[in-house]
Amino acid sequence: MTSEKLIKGQLLISEPSIIGDVSFNRSVILLADHDKEGSVGFIINKPLKYTIHDLVPEIDSKFRIYNGGPVEQDNLYFIHNVPELIPNSVEISNGIYWGGDFESAKELINEGIINKNNIRFFLGYSGWRDNQLETEMHANSWIVTTNIYKNKIIGKSPTHFWKDQIKELGGDYLIWSNAPENPYLN
């Protein structure tokens, strides 16, 4: 279901017309916060070559790190669905939480209590100042949809996530689901 009203927890699907934008081409973003001052989200379908162990050696896990967006890419962020295990988490919506006590998360990952379906790590985030995201929506850069996966989105495979979202939209979007990522190279 598409929407024009922005509410945290929704998904922002990049329009197929965003070509050549390294950060947002074929991106699906979980909107983590939205208010009159601006918006914050995390790209959930762009894995990087790093694992959490590569960045935090004391975590004995190969959980993939994702490109959260172009802002503050030297900072690590995480979302999860286990607020009862990670204190000080902030609810985004639908049982998805942002951040919390990182030391607790590290211990629980190392103990095997938290798995890759419970937590996802990001370098950087996607951010917009007040009304910037709305302006981009009116310029047809984003499609806003309900997160039908709720807190299970954390474990979703990123491989064809954008393509699957475009297919679900149907109509004129169907043709784009099989288009090459860069049509100029076709």
Backbone torsions as a table, in degrees:
resi	resn	phi	psi	omega
1	MET	NA	123.6	179.4
2	THR	-88.7	157.8	-175.6
3	SER	-146.6	154.2	173.9
4	GLU	-101.6	-19.9	-178.6
5	LYS	-88.1	131.3	-178.8
6	LEU	-91.2	128.3	178.2
7	ILE	-138.6	135.8	179.2
8	LYS	-58.1	143.7	-176.1
9	GLY	101.3	-15.5	178.6
10	GLN	-76.9	167.5	175.6
11	LEU	-105.7	138.6	172.5
12	LEU	-107.1	118.6	179.8
13	ILE	-105.9	125.0	-179.1
14	SER	-67.4	135.5	176.7
15	GLU	-62.3	145.7	177.9
16	PRO	-57.8	-21.7	-177.9
17	SER	-74.3	-9.6	176.9
18	ILE	-79.0	92.3	-178.8
19	ILE	-115.3	135.7	177.4
20	GLY	88.6	-5.4	176.4
21	ASP	-87.3	105.2	-174.2
22	VAL	-57.6	-40.5	-177.1
23	SER	-74.0	-43.4	-166.9
24	PHE	-110.7	-6.7	177.3
25	ASN	-59.3	124.2	179.2
26	ARG	58.7	38.0	179.6
27	SER	-98.1	148.8	168.0
28	VAL	-123.2	122.8	-175.3
29	ILE	-114.6	132.7	170.7
30	LEU	-86.5	118.4	179.4
31	LEU	-75.9	110.1	-174.6
32	ALA	-89.6	-26.3	179.2
33	ASP	-157.0	144.5	177.1
34	HIS	-154.7	124.7	174.6
35	ASP	-153.2	-171.5	-175.4
36	LYS	-65.4	-16.0	-179.6
37	GLU	-90.1	-16.4	179.2
38	GLY	149.8	-165.9	-175.6
39	SER	-139.4	151.5	177.2
40	VAL	-135.2	139.2	176.6
41	GLY	-151.8	172.3	179.1
42	PHE	-128.6	129.4	175.1
43	ILE	-69.7	120.2	-173.9
44	ILE	-100.5	0.6	-176.6
45	ASN	-124.2	25.0	179.7
46	LYS	-126.0	81.0	179.1
47	PRO	-68.1	146.4	175.0
48	LEU	-99.1	177.1	-179.1
49	LYS	-81.8	-4.6	-176.5
50	TYR	-91.2	153.2	170.0
51	THR	-110.8	168.0	178.8
52	ILE	-62.2	-33.2	178.2
53	HIS	-64.4	-34.5	178.1
54	ASP	-63.0	-35.9	-176.5
55	LEU	-94.3	-30.8	179.3
56	VAL	-130.4	86.5	-172.5
57	PRO	-56.8	-25.1	179.7
58	GLU	-75.6	-4.8	172.9
59	ILE	-96.0	117.3	-177.2
60	ASP	-90.8	72.9	-177.7
61	SER	-153.7	153.6	178.3
62	LYS	-107.0	25.1	177.2
63	PHE	-56.9	131.7	-178.9
64	ARG	-68.8	144.4	172.7
65	ILE	-96.2	141.6	179.9
66	TYR	-111.8	152.1	172.7
67	ASN	-78.5	106.9	-178.0
68	GLY	-77.1	-21.5	-179.1
69	GLY	151.0	178.2	-172.4
70	PRO	-81.3	-4.4	-176.4
71	VAL	-96.8	133.6	176.4
72	GLU	50.2	53.6	-177.9
73	GLN	-71.6	-0.8	174.4
74	ASP	-96.0	5.1	177.7
75	ASN	-111.6	144.2	179.4
76	LEU	-99.7	131.4	178.2
77	TYR	-126.1	160.6	175.4
78	PHE	-149.3	150.6	171.8
79	ILE	-120.8	157.7	-177.2
80	HIS	-159.0	174.6	178.7
81	ASN	-126.7	26.0	-179.5
82	VAL	-128.1	63.4	-177.7
83	PRO	-65.4	-23.1	178.5
84	GLU	-70.7	-17.6	179.8
85	LEU	-102.3	-26.2	-177.1
86	ILE	-115.7	100.9	-179.2
87	PRO	-63.1	157.4	174.9
88	ASN	66.5	26.1	176.2
89	SER	-79.0	153.5	177.5
90	VAL	-112.4	125.2	-178.5
91	GLU	-72.8	130.8	172.5
92	ILE	-85.8	-61.4	173.2
93	SER	174.0	165.7	174.0
94	ASN	51.2	35.0	178.3
95	GLY	78.3	16.3	176.2
96	ILE	-105.5	132.3	-177.2
97	TYR	-123.6	151.9	-178.5
98	TRP	-112.7	127.2	172.8
99	GLY	64.4	-155.6	-175.8
100	GLY	124.0	-167.0	-176.4
101	ASP	-69.3	107.8	-175.6
102	PHE	-66.2	-36.5	179.5
103	GLU	-61.3	-42.4	176.9
104	SER	-62.0	-43.9	179.9
105	ALA	-60.3	-44.8	178.9
106	LYS	-57.8	-48.9	-178.7
107	GLU	-61.1	-44.2	-177.2
108	LEU	-68.8	-32.8	175.0
109	ILE	-67.4	-47.3	-179.7
110	ASN	-62.6	-30.9	178.8
111	GLU	-82.5	-5.7	179.9
112	GLY	78.6	13.0	-179.9
113	ILE	-81.0	-35.1	175.9
114	ILE	-104.1	129.4	179.2
115	ASN	-116.8	-178.7	-174.7
116	LYS	-66.4	-15.1	175.2
117	ASN	-84.6	-5.5	-179.2
118	ASN	-104.4	-21.9	-171.5
119	ILE	-146.8	146.4	176.0
120	ARG	-139.2	132.2	-177.5
121	PHE	-104.6	147.5	-177.8
122	PHE	-135.1	141.9	165.1
123	LEU	-96.5	119.8	179.5
124	GLY	79.0	177.1	178.2
125	TYR	-147.7	169.4	175.8
126	SER	-103.2	128.8	-176.6
127	GLY	-136.2	147.8	178.9
128	TRP	-136.4	137.2	175.1
129	ARG	-75.1	175.9	-177.0
130	ASP	-52.6	130.8	178.4
131	ASN	66.5	-3.3	-179.5
132	GLN	-66.4	-43.7	-179.7
133	LEU	-66.1	-40.2	177.1
134	GLU	-60.9	-40.0	177.6
135	THR	-62.7	-42.7	178.6
136	GLU	-65.9	-34.9	176.9
137	MET	-64.9	-42.7	179.4
138	HIS	-68.5	-21.9	176.1
139	ALA	-88.2	9.1	178.8
140	ASN	61.1	41.3	174.5
141	SER	-92.0	-24.4	-174.4
142	TRP	-134.0	146.1	170.0
143	ILE	-111.5	128.1	-178.8
144	VAL	-101.1	126.2	179.7
145	THR	-132.3	162.3	174.6
146	THR	-73.9	141.5	175.3
147	ASN	-81.0	92.9	-177.7
148	ILE	-73.4	-13.8	-178.2
149	TYR	-85.5	-14.7	-177.1
150	LYS	51.5	-134.4	-174.8
151	ASN	-76.7	-4.7	177.1
152	LYS	-79.0	-7.8	178.6
153	ILE	-61.1	-27.3	-178.7
154	ILE	-60.3	-35.6	-179.1
155	GLY	-92.5	-0.2	-178.3
156	LYS	-67.0	139.5	176.6
157	SER	-69.6	136.3	-180.0
158	PRO	-81.4	-11.5	-168.5
159	THR	-51.3	-53.4	-178.4
160	HIS	-121.8	24.9	-171.8
161	PHE	-62.8	-45.9	179.2
162	TRP	-62.6	-47.1	-179.2
163	LYS	-59.0	-43.4	178.7
164	ASP	-63.7	-38.4	178.8
165	GLN	-66.4	-40.7	179.1
166	ILE	-65.0	-42.0	177.7
167	LYS	-60.3	-41.8	-179.9
168	GLU	-62.0	-30.7	178.6
169	LEU	-66.8	-30.1	176.4
170	GLY	66.6	-159.9	177.9
171	GLY	54.3	-133.9	-178.4
172	ASP	-64.6	-17.0	-178.2
173	TYR	-77.0	-21.9	-176.2
174	LEU	-56.1	-39.8	-179.0
175	ILE	-61.9	-31.6	-177.9
176	TRP	-75.2	-20.9	-175.6
177	SER	-64.5	-24.8	178.9
178	ASN	-111.0	5.6	178.5
179	ALA	-71.1	148.7	177.5
180	PRO	-65.6	153.0	-178.6
181	GLU	-57.8	-40.1	176.4
182	ASN	-122.7	99.6	-176.3
183	PRO	-63.4	-18.0	179.0
184	TYR	-70.7	-19.1	179.3
185	LEU	-93.5	-0.3	-177.2
186	ASN	-74.6	NA	NA
